[in-house]
Amino acid sequence: MAPTQQNMAAVCYGRDDLRLVPIAMPEPAFNEVVLEVDSCGICGTDVHFLKEGGFGDQKLIRPLVLGHESAGVVRKVGSAVTHLKVGDRVAIEPAAGCRTCDLCKVGKYNICLNGKHCPTKNHDGNCSNFFSHYADCCFKLPDHVTMEEGALLEPLAVGVYAGRRADIRLGNRVVIFGAGPIGLISLVVAKAMGATRTVVLDLARASVRLEAAKKLGATAVIPIGEQDSEDELVKRIQEALGGPADRALECTGSEPGMRTSIRATRNAGIVCLVGLGNEEVQLPMVDAISREIQIITVMRYNHDYPAALEIVSSGYVDVKPLVSHHFGLKDVNEAFRVAAAGEGLKVMVHLTPRDSNNPKKESATMAPNKNLAATVYGPNDLRLDERPIPEPAFNEVVVEVDTCGICGTDIHFLKDGGFGAQRLVKPIVLGHESAGVVRKVGSAVTHLKVGDRVAIEPAAGCRTCDLCKVGKYNICLDGKHCTTQKHDGNCSNYYAQYADCCFKLPDHVTMEEGALLEPLAVAVYAGRRADIRLGQRVIIFGAGPIGLVCLIAAKAMGATRTVILDLEHAQHRLEVAKKLGVTGVIGIRKEDTEEDLVKRIHEILGGPADRVLECTGSQPGMRVAIKATRNAGRICLVGLGNKDAQLPMVDAISREIEITAAMRYNHDYPAALEIVASGYVDVKPLVSHHFDLQDVHEAFRVASQGEGIKIMIHLVPRDTNNHGKFTN
């Protein structure tokens, strides 16, 4: 389509004075492109300029072109621009720093005092037919992404930045104040980042917006009535979330919203202020300080367009339902009236005929009286022997174990006599991925009772050493970690464990899922250690149970492109990875070189990996992980293998690749249980085989041969303690 001949722009001359006037046709500087703007969304800041003459220190001092949520087509290219060409469809990031000040040099261009942030009092916006902008702030859209989605990357980038600043993590409970476009975007992002319970609040009259929040998957919405007190709102929020919020995103800028967000947030939680409102507010700061609530703020975004584009283009999130109204440029005054009145959600102004630059039109039992245990006496010497039925200490419960999964460390004890420093020095009971029913309760235990169905976290620290005191109980040297050489596992009819390491299962969660919380907690911890964030590219080495559960966790944490590698003969495991939604799988052949694998990884991911989860413990896996990771990327070593490994450390050091490790988990059972119980992830497909306890030898044979995925041993008849039948 030929470009329009005039450069008409929506210009604000004063309060409620919006005019459509011609402005000069721009020419690109050496590092710029000129864009024909296709679609422009109306933002709250645009409305502030029109209705109030500005916001904060941004006051209207001259006629100002409004608009900044835009996408368009490149029409002219500056002499130094090489990555864009005429005809490219791009999303426009409307904020750029001066690039030379201290703030820009430390990566805070979003609050640069001399930057080009539009619209602000010194810089026009882009609700105009043509607009010139820095080429590196224009992001090429894939063919399947519409112009409207491109324009929506701007508020989505705000949501991504807010989510990053609030440090939203897997399993968090999040409250969002405001169901306007930014509030709804923040809901979408919070869920994408792993929030499993979300509640959105807005005024009762904003019922259309609250209904949209429901459709976008909010756990609950709360309409605020005129008579509602802070105490009432806090109570309703915590009832909807099942407890205090871990994170709050305040998107209204209102004093009541800020006050309630602080009061509704848990001790040591985070409140992120996103919305702009009155210049001064009265807040309950003694409450915030005494409970160590962290209050942080967000202004614009900070290199969040790539992640925003990635999660839209990959289909990880859908922003199209946010668009409620469409107007041509000539109807811009009506468009602003609808936006200012809050009659819709996102109001979109089209500066060219709708869809002219879109590739396609968008659519909008009884307990046994014996305690039999699977006990390893030496390499390949597994026996089912009888142990005493335990009695609980004051802080323990005795659990009748229902289901126990077989882990790789169990196989290492049986086949190799142990792993690392953990050697078989006496007969030990195997198993640690278990769930069961409480049968006896210690004198000091108050939160569990006989009959409760629980998942068993098999790792506990000594609680008194330096490591435990700084929260690293998972690597406490004197802790109760099972199975280890000093501590029996729990593939036995009865097992005594600390009560605070037993997590009550909701009625709808099966025993099998409860047992699977153990490997899932490993994956959640690995994901946290790797710091997987929204929009990242992630490699997983190994398609065994831990690799597959790491895939599930990585996707839940926001990874949008994932590749999983395993030996070619493990085809059945790679097929499971496909069913779990991996972007691509690589079957490793004997003749494959490291360079071959790196190339294939990059082809699938569309570039180097941001994060790697190495779950095999193999030297080749670690080596390829380093080579396939981007500069300043992060590798998390999860699998255990040989004691020594020869690695390309000069490459890793020179590219500042961070190598971290994950051992067990670290208070990750609550998040693992939350994401399973809420339906955010489904771990049932990982279970491939079921065996009764008397068939434990065959169960271990299948597991050690790699014939399945997760092998479950049932110590009571299947589904005895499930409220429904386990199916996968």
LINSUL-V690249 format. One record per residue. N is the residue number from 1. RES is the residue in three letters. OMEGA is omega in radians with two decimals (none if undefined). Layout:
[[N & RES & OMEGA] [N & RES & OMEGA]]
//
This chain:
[[1 & MET & 3.13] [2 & ALA & 3.11] [3 & PRO & 3.05] [4 & THR & -3.02] [5 & GLN & 3.14] [6 & GLN & 3.07] [7 & ASN & 3.12] [8 & MET & -3.07] [9 & ALA & 3.06] [10 & ALA & -3.00] [11 & VAL & 3.09] [12 & CYS & 3.14] [13 & TYR & -3.12] [14 & GLY & -3.13] [15 & ARG & 3.14] [16 & ASP & 3.11] [17 & ASP & -3.13] [18 & LEU & -3.09] [19 & ARG & 3.04] [20 & LEU & -3.03] [21 & VAL & 3.06] [22 & PRO & 3.04] [23 & ILE & -3.07] [24 & ALA & 3.07] [25 & MET & -3.06] [26 & PRO & 2.96] [27 & GLU & -3.08] [28 & PRO & 2.90] [29 & ALA & -3.05] [30 & PHE & -3.06] [31 & ASN & -3.07] [32 & GLU & 2.93] [33 & VAL & 2.98] [34 & VAL & -3.06] [35 & LEU & 2.89] [36 & GLU & -3.05] [37 & VAL & -3.13] [38 & ASP & -3.05] [39 & SER & -3.14] [40 & CYS & 3.09] [41 & GLY & 3.10] [42 & ILE & -3.08] [43 & CYS & 3.10] [44 & GLY & 3.13] [45 & THR & 3.03] [46 & ASP & 3.14] [47 & VAL & 3.08] [48 & HIS & 3.11] [49 & PHE & -3.07] [50 & LEU & -3.03] [51 & LYS & -3.02] [52 & GLU & -3.13] [53 & GLY & 3.09] [54 & GLY & -3.13] [55 & PHE & 3.13] [56 & GLY & 3.10] [57 & ASP & 3.11] [58 & GLN & -3.13] [59 & LYS & -3.14] [60 & LEU & -3.14] [61 & ILE & -3.14] [62 & ARG & 3.03] [63 & PRO & -2.98] [64 & LEU & 3.01] [65 & VAL & -3.14] [66 & LEU & 3.05] [67 & GLY & 3.06] [68 & HIS & 3.11] [69 & GLU & -2.90] [70 & SER & 2.98] [71 & ALA & -3.11] [72 & GLY & -3.08] [73 & VAL & 3.12] [74 & VAL & 3.11] [75 & ARG & 3.07] [76 & LYS & -3.05] [77 & VAL & 3.10] [78 & GLY & -2.99] [79 & SER & -3.09] [80 & ALA & -3.08] [81 & VAL & -3.10] [82 & THR & -3.02] [83 & HIS & 3.08] [84 & LEU & 3.11] [85 & LYS & 3.11] [86 & VAL & -3.13] [87 & GLY & 3.12] [88 & ASP & 3.07] [89 & ARG & -3.02] [90 & VAL & 2.89] [91 & ALA & -3.03] [92 & ILE & 2.97] [93 & GLU & -2.97] [94 & PRO & -3.13] [95 & ALA & 3.10] [96 & ALA & 3.12] [97 & GLY & 3.08] [98 & CYS & 3.06] [99 & ARG & -3.09] [100 & THR & -3.10] [101 & CYS & -3.12] [102 & ASP & -3.13] [103 & LEU & 3.12] [104 & CYS & -3.09] [105 & LYS & 3.07] [106 & VAL & 3.02] [107 & GLY & -3.14] [108 & LYS & -3.12] [109 & TYR & -3.10] [110 & ASN & 3.10] [111 & ILE & 3.03] [112 & CYS & -3.10] [113 & LEU & -3.09] [114 & ASN & -3.08] [115 & GLY & 3.07] [116 & LYS & 3.12] [117 & HIS & -3.04] [118 & CYS & -0.19] [119 & PRO & 2.91] [120 & THR & -3.00] [121 & LYS & -3.11] [122 & ASN & -3.04] [123 & HIS & 3.11] [124 & ASP & 3.01] [125 & GLY & -3.03] [126 & ASN & 2.97] [127 & CYS & -3.12] [128 & SER & -3.10] [129 & ASN & -3.13] [130 & PHE & -3.07] [131 & PHE & 3.08] [132 & SER & -3.08] [133 & HIS & 3.09] [134 & TYR & -3.09] [135 & ALA & -3.11] [136 & ASP & 3.05] [137 & CYS & 3.09] [138 & CYS & -2.99] [139 & PHE & -3.07] [140 & LYS & -3.11] [141 & LEU & 2.98] [142 & PRO & -3.05] [143 & ASP & -3.05] [144 & HIS & 3.14] [145 & VAL & -3.09] [146 & THR & 3.08] [147 & MET & 3.11] [148 & GLU & 3.08] [149 & GLU & 3.08] [150 & GLY & 3.10] [151 & ALA & -3.11] [152 & LEU & 3.07] [153 & LEU & -3.12] [154 & GLU & 3.08] [155 & PRO & 3.10] [156 & LEU & 3.10] [157 & ALA & 3.03] [158 & VAL & 3.13] [159 & GLY & 3.12] [160 & VAL & 3.13] [161 & TYR & 3.10] [162 & ALA & 3.11] [163 & GLY & 3.09] [164 & ARG & -3.13] [165 & ARG & 3.10] [166 & ALA & 3.10] [167 & ASP & 3.12] [168 & ILE & -3.07] [169 & ARG & -3.12] [170 & LEU & 3.09] [171 & GLY & -3.14] [172 & ASN & 2.96] [173 & ARG & -3.00] [174 & VAL & 3.02] [175 & VAL & -3.11] [176 & ILE & 3.11] [177 & PHE & -3.14] [178 & GLY & 3.12] [179 & ALA & 2.98] [180 & GLY & -3.11] [181 & PRO & -3.13] [182 & ILE & 3.08] [183 & GLY & -3.14] [184 & LEU & 3.05] [185 & ILE & 3.13] [186 & SER & 3.05] [187 & LEU & 3.13] [188 & VAL & -3.11] [189 & VAL & -3.14] [190 & ALA & 3.10] [191 & LYS & 3.12] [192 & ALA & -3.14] [193 & MET & 3.04] [194 & GLY & 3.08] [195 & ALA & -3.07] [196 & THR & 3.03] [197 & ARG & -3.09] [198 & THR & 3.05] [199 & VAL & -3.12] [200 & VAL & 3.11] [201 & LEU & 2.97] [202 & ASP & 3.12] [203 & LEU & -3.07] [204 & ALA & -3.11] [205 & ARG & 3.12] [206 & ALA & -3.05] [207 & SER & 3.13] [208 & VAL & -3.12] [209 & ARG & 3.10] [210 & LEU & 3.06] [211 & GLU & 3.09] [212 & ALA & 3.10] [213 & ALA & 3.08] [214 & LYS & -3.12] [215 & LYS & 3.12] [216 & LEU & 2.99] [217 & GLY & 3.06] [218 & ALA & 3.08] [219 & THR & 3.14] [220 & ALA & 2.99] [221 & VAL & -3.13] [222 & ILE & 3.02] [223 & PRO & -3.07] [224 & ILE & 3.07] [225 & GLY & -3.10] [226 & GLU & -3.07] [227 & GLN & -3.08] [228 & ASP & 3.07] [229 & SER & 3.08] [230 & GLU & -3.13] [231 & ASP & 3.14] [232 & GLU & -3.14] [233 & LEU & 3.10] [234 & VAL & 3.14] [235 & LYS & -3.13] [236 & ARG & 3.09] [237 & ILE & -3.07] [238 & GLN & 3.02] [239 & GLU & -3.14] [240 & ALA & -3.11] [241 & LEU & -3.05] [242 & GLY & -3.14] [243 & GLY & 3.13] [244 & PRO & 3.10] [245 & ALA & 2.97] [246 & ASP & -3.09] [247 & ARG & 3.04] [248 & ALA & 3.03] [249 & LEU & -3.10] [250 & GLU & -2.99] [251 & CYS & -3.12] [252 & THR & -3.05] [253 & GLY & -3.08] [254 & SER & 3.09] [255 & GLU & 3.11] [256 & PRO & 3.11] [257 & GLY & 3.13] [258 & MET & -3.12] [259 & ARG & -3.10] [260 & THR & 3.13] [261 & SER & 3.10] [262 & ILE & -3.06] [263 & ARG & -3.10] [264 & ALA & -3.06] [265 & THR & -3.11] [266 & ARG & 3.00] [267 & ASN & -3.14] [268 & ALA & 3.05] [269 & GLY & -3.11] [270 & ILE & 3.01] [271 & VAL & -3.13] [272 & CYS & -3.14] [273 & LEU & -3.06] [274 & VAL & -3.07] [275 & GLY & 3.10] [276 & LEU & 3.12] [277 & GLY & 3.13] [278 & ASN & -3.10] [279 & GLU & -3.14] [280 & GLU & -3.14] [281 & VAL & 3.09] [282 & GLN & -3.03] [283 & LEU & 3.13] [284 & PRO & -3.00] [285 & MET & 3.08] [286 & VAL & 3.07] [287 & ASP & -3.13] [288 & ALA & -3.10] [289 & ILE & -3.06] [290 & SER & 3.10] [291 & ARG & 3.11] [292 & GLU & 3.04] [293 & ILE & -3.12] [294 & GLN & 3.11] [295 & ILE & -3.12] [296 & ILE & -3.09] [297 & THR & 3.14] [298 & VAL & 3.00] [299 & MET & -3.12] [300 & ARG & -3.07] [301 & TYR & -3.06] [302 & ASN & -3.10] [303 & HIS & -3.11] [304 & ASP & 3.09] [305 & TYR & 3.13] [306 & PRO & 3.12] [307 & ALA & 3.13] [308 & ALA & 3.12] [309 & LEU & -3.12] [310 & GLU & -3.07] [311 & ILE & 3.04] [312 & VAL & -3.06] [313 & SER & 3.13] [314 & SER & -3.09] [315 & GLY & -3.10] [316 & TYR & 2.99] [317 & VAL & 3.11] [318 & ASP & -3.13] [319 & VAL & -3.08] [320 & LYS & -3.13] [321 & PRO & -3.14] [322 & LEU & -3.10] [323 & VAL & -3.10] [324 & SER & -3.06] [325 & HIS & 3.07] [326 & HIS & 3.09] [327 & PHE & 2.93] [328 & GLY & -3.09] [329 & LEU & -3.11] [330 & LYS & 3.14] [331 & ASP & -3.02] [332 & VAL & 3.12] [333 & ASN & 3.09] [334 & GLU & 3.10] [335 & ALA & 3.13] [336 & PHE & 3.09] [337 & ARG & 3.13] [338 & VAL & -3.14] [339 & ALA & -3.10] [340 & ALA & -3.14] [341 & ALA & -3.14] [342 & GLY & -3.09] [343 & GLU & -3.14] [344 & GLY & 3.10] [345 & LEU & 3.09] [346 & LYS & 3.11] [347 & VAL & -3.05] [348 & MET & 3.06] [349 & VAL & -3.13] [350 & HIS & -3.12] [351 & LEU & 2.95] [352 & THR & 3.11] [353 & PRO & -3.07] [354 & ARG & 3.08] [355 & ASP & -3.13] [356 & SER & 3.12] [357 & ASN & 3.07] [358 & ASN & 3.12] [359 & PRO & 3.09] [360 & LYS & -3.09] [361 & LYS & -3.12] [362 & GLU & 3.08] [363 & SER & -3.12] [364 & ALA & none] [365 & THR & 3.06] [366 & MET & -3.12] [367 & ALA & 3.06] [368 & PRO & -3.12] [369 & ASN & 3.06] [370 & LYS & 3.06] [371 & ASN & 3.11] [372 & LEU & -3.08] [373 & ALA & 3.06] [374 & ALA & -2.98] [375 & THR & 3.09] [376 & VAL & 3.14] [377 & TYR & -3.13] [378 & GLY & 3.12] [379 & PRO & 3.13] [380 & ASN & 3.13] [381 & ASP & -3.13] [382 & LEU & -3.10] [383 & ARG & 3.05] [384 & LEU & -3.06] [385 & ASP & -3.06] [386 & GLU & 3.12] [387 & ARG & 3.06] [388 & PRO & 3.03] [389 & ILE & -3.04] [390 & PRO & 2.98] [391 & GLU & -3.08] [392 & PRO & 2.90] [393 & ALA & -3.07] [394 & PHE & -3.07] [395 & ASN & -3.08] [396 & GLU & 2.91] [397 & VAL & 2.97] [398 & VAL & -3.09] [399 & VAL & 2.92] [400 & GLU & -3.04] [401 & VAL & 3.13] [402 & ASP & -3.02] [403 & THR & 3.13] [404 & CYS & 3.07] [405 & GLY & 3.10] [406 & ILE & -3.13] [407 & CYS & 3.12] [408 & GLY & 3.12] [409 & THR & 3.03] [410 & ASP & -3.14] [411 & ILE & 3.09] [412 & HIS & 3.10] [413 & PHE & -3.09] [414 & LEU & -3.03] [415 & LYS & -3.01] [416 & ASP & -3.10] [417 & GLY & 3.09] [418 & GLY & 3.14] [419 & PHE & 3.13] [420 & GLY & 3.13] [421 & ALA & -3.12] [422 & GLN & -3.11] [423 & ARG & -3.14] [424 & LEU & -3.11] [425 & VAL & 3.09] [426 & LYS & 3.05] [427 & PRO & 3.13] [428 & ILE & 3.06] [429 & VAL & 3.12] [430 & LEU & 3.05] [431 & GLY & 3.07] [432 & HIS & 3.11] [433 & GLU & -2.90] [434 & SER & 3.00] [435 & ALA & -3.11] [436 & GLY & -3.06] [437 & VAL & 3.13] [438 & VAL & 3.12] [439 & ARG & 3.07] [440 & LYS & -3.06] [441 & VAL & 3.10] [442 & GLY & -2.99] [443 & SER & -3.08] [444 & ALA & -3.07] [445 & VAL & -3.11] [446 & THR & -3.02] [447 & HIS & 3.10] [448 & LEU & 3.11] [449 & LYS & 3.09] [450 & VAL & -3.13] [451 & GLY & 3.11] [452 & ASP & 3.06] [453 & ARG & -3.04] [454 & VAL & 2.87] [455 & ALA & -3.04] [456 & ILE & 2.96] [457 & GLU & -2.99] [458 & PRO & 3.14] [459 & ALA & 3.08] [460 & ALA & 3.12] [461 & GLY & 3.08] [462 & CYS & 3.07] [463 & ARG & -3.08] [464 & THR & -3.09] [465 & CYS & -3.14] [466 & ASP & -3.14] [467 & LEU & 3.12] [468 & CYS & -3.10] [469 & LYS & 3.07] [470 & VAL & 3.01] [471 & GLY & -3.13] [472 & LYS & -3.13] [473 & TYR & -3.10] [474 & ASN & 3.09] [475 & ILE & 3.02] [476 & CYS & -3.08] [477 & LEU & -3.09] [478 & ASP & -3.09] [479 & GLY & 3.07] [480 & LYS & 3.13] [481 & HIS & -3.11] [482 & CYS & 0.01] [483 & THR & 2.96] [484 & THR & -3.01] [485 & GLN & -3.12] [486 & LYS & -2.98] [487 & HIS & 3.10] [488 & ASP & 3.00] [489 & GLY & -3.02] [490 & ASN & 2.97] [491 & CYS & -3.09] [492 & SER & -3.11] [493 & ASN & -3.14] [494 & TYR & -3.11] [495 & TYR & 3.08] [496 & ALA & -3.14] [497 & GLN & 3.04] [498 & TYR & -3.09] [499 & ALA & -3.12] [500 & ASP & 3.04] [501 & CYS & 3.10] [502 & CYS & -2.99] [503 & PHE & -3.08] [504 & LYS & -3.11] [505 & LEU & 2.97] [506 & PRO & -3.06] [507 & ASP & -3.04] [508 & HIS & 3.12] [509 & VAL & -3.09] [510 & THR & 3.08] [511 & MET & 3.11] [512 & GLU & 3.09] [513 & GLU & 3.09] [514 & GLY & 3.09] [515 & ALA & -3.12] [516 & LEU & 3.06] [517 & LEU & -3.12] [518 & GLU & 3.09] [519 & PRO & 3.10] [520 & LEU & 3.09] [521 & ALA & 3.04] [522 & VAL & -3.10] [523 & ALA & 3.11] [524 & VAL & 3.11] [525 & TYR & 3.10] [526 & ALA & 3.10] [527 & GLY & 3.09] [528 & ARG & 3.13] [529 & ARG & 3.09] [530 & ALA & -3.13] [531 & ASP & 3.11] [532 & ILE & -3.09] [533 & ARG & -3.10] [534 & LEU & 3.05] [535 & GLY & -3.06] [536 & GLN & 3.07] [537 & ARG & -3.00] [538 & VAL & 3.02] [539 & ILE & 3.04] [540 & ILE & 3.10] [541 & PHE & 3.13] [542 & GLY & 3.13] [543 & ALA & 2.99] [544 & GLY & -3.10] [545 & PRO & -3.14] [546 & ILE & 3.09] [547 & GLY & -3.13] [548 & LEU & 3.12] [549 & VAL & 3.02] [550 & CYS & 3.04] [551 & LEU & 3.12] [552 & ILE & -3.10] [553 & ALA & -3.13] [554 & ALA & 3.11] [555 & LYS & 3.12] [556 & ALA & -3.14] [557 & MET & 3.06] [558 & GLY & 3.09] [559 & ALA & -3.09] [560 & THR & 3.05] [561 & ARG & -3.07] [562 & THR & 3.03] [563 & VAL & -3.13] [564 & ILE & -3.10] [565 & LEU & 2.99] [566 & ASP & 3.13] [567 & LEU & -3.04] [568 & GLU & -3.09] [569 & HIS & 3.09] [570 & ALA & -3.03] [571 & GLN & -3.11] [572 & HIS & 3.11] [573 & ARG & 3.09] [574 & LEU & 3.08] [575 & GLU & 3.08] [576 & VAL & 3.11] [577 & ALA & 3.10] [578 & LYS & -3.13] [579 & LYS & 3.13] [580 & LEU & 3.01] [581 & GLY & 3.09] [582 & VAL & 3.11] [583 & THR & 3.13] [584 & GLY & 3.08] [585 & VAL & 3.10] [586 & ILE & 3.01] [587 & GLY & -3.03] [588 & ILE & 3.11] [589 & ARG & -3.13] [590 & LYS & -3.06] [591 & GLU & -3.10] [592 & ASP & 3.03] [593 & THR & 3.07] [594 & GLU & -3.13] [595 & GLU & 3.08] [596 & ASP & -3.09] [597 & LEU & 3.11] [598 & VAL & 3.14] [599 & LYS & -3.13] [600 & ARG & 3.09] [601 & ILE & -3.11] [602 & HIS & 3.12] [603 & GLU & -3.12] [604 & ILE & -3.08] [605 & LEU & -3.05] [606 & GLY & -3.13] [607 & GLY & 3.13] [608 & PRO & 3.14] [609 & ALA & 2.99] [610 & ASP & -3.07] [611 & ARG & 3.09] [612 & VAL & 3.00] [613 & LEU & -3.10] [614 & GLU & -2.97] [615 & CYS & -3.10] [616 & THR & -3.05] [617 & GLY & -3.07] [618 & SER & 3.07] [619 & GLN & 3.11] [620 & PRO & 3.12] [621 & GLY & 3.14] [622 & MET & -3.12] [623 & ARG & -3.13] [624 & VAL & 3.11] [625 & ALA & 3.14] [626 & ILE & -3.07] [627 & LYS & -3.06] [628 & ALA & -3.06] [629 & THR & 3.13] [630 & ARG & 2.99] [631 & ASN & -3.13] [632 & ALA & 3.04] [633 & GLY & -3.07] [634 & ARG & 3.11] [635 & ILE & 3.07] [636 & CYS & 3.13] [637 & LEU & -3.05] [638 & VAL & -3.08] [639 & GLY & 3.10] [640 & LEU & -3.14] [641 & GLY & 3.13] [642 & ASN & -3.11] [643 & LYS & -3.09] [644 & ASP & 3.08] [645 & ALA & 3.08] [646 & GLN & -2.99] [647 & LEU & 3.12] [648 & PRO & -2.99] [649 & MET & 3.07] [650 & VAL & 3.07] [651 & ASP & -3.12] [652 & ALA & -3.11] [653 & ILE & -3.08] [654 & SER & 3.11] [655 & ARG & 3.10] [656 & GLU & 3.06] [657 & ILE & -3.11] [658 & GLU & 3.11] [659 & ILE & 3.14] [660 & THR & -3.10] [661 & ALA & 3.10] [662 & ALA & 3.10] [663 & MET & -3.11] [664 & ARG & -3.07] [665 & TYR & -3.08] [666 & ASN & -3.09] [667 & HIS & -3.12] [668 & ASP & 3.08] [669 & TYR & 3.13] [670 & PRO & 3.12] [671 & ALA & 3.13] [672 & ALA & 3.12] [673 & LEU & -3.12] [674 & GLU & -3.07] [675 & ILE & 3.03] [676 & VAL & -3.08] [677 & ALA & -3.12] [678 & SER & -3.08] [679 & GLY & -3.14] [680 & TYR & 3.02] [681 & VAL & 3.12] [682 & ASP & -3.12] [683 & VAL & -3.08] [684 & LYS & -3.14] [685 & PRO & -3.14] [686 & LEU & -3.09] [687 & VAL & -3.10] [688 & SER & -3.06] [689 & HIS & 3.07] [690 & HIS & 3.10] [691 & PHE & 2.98] [692 & ASP & -3.08] [693 & LEU & -3.12] [694 & GLN & 3.11] [695 & ASP & -3.04] [696 & VAL & 3.13] [697 & HIS & 3.11] [698 & GLU & 3.10] [699 & ALA & 3.13] [700 & PHE & 3.09] [701 & ARG & 3.13] [702 & VAL & -3.13] [703 & ALA & -3.08] [704 & SER & 3.11] [705 & GLN & -3.12] [706 & GLY & -3.08] [707 & GLU & -3.14] [708 & GLY & 3.09] [709 & ILE & 3.10] [710 & LYS & -3.12] [711 & ILE & -3.13] [712 & MET & 3.03] [713 & ILE & -3.12] [714 & HIS & -3.10] [715 & LEU & 2.94] [716 & VAL & 3.13] [717 & PRO & -3.09] [718 & ARG & 3.08] [719 & ASP & 3.10] [720 & THR & -3.07] [721 & ASN & 3.05] [722 & ASN & 3.10] [723 & HIS & 3.04] [724 & GLY & -3.12] [725 & LYS & 3.08] [726 & PHE & 3.07] [727 & THR & 3.04] [728 & ASN & none]]
//
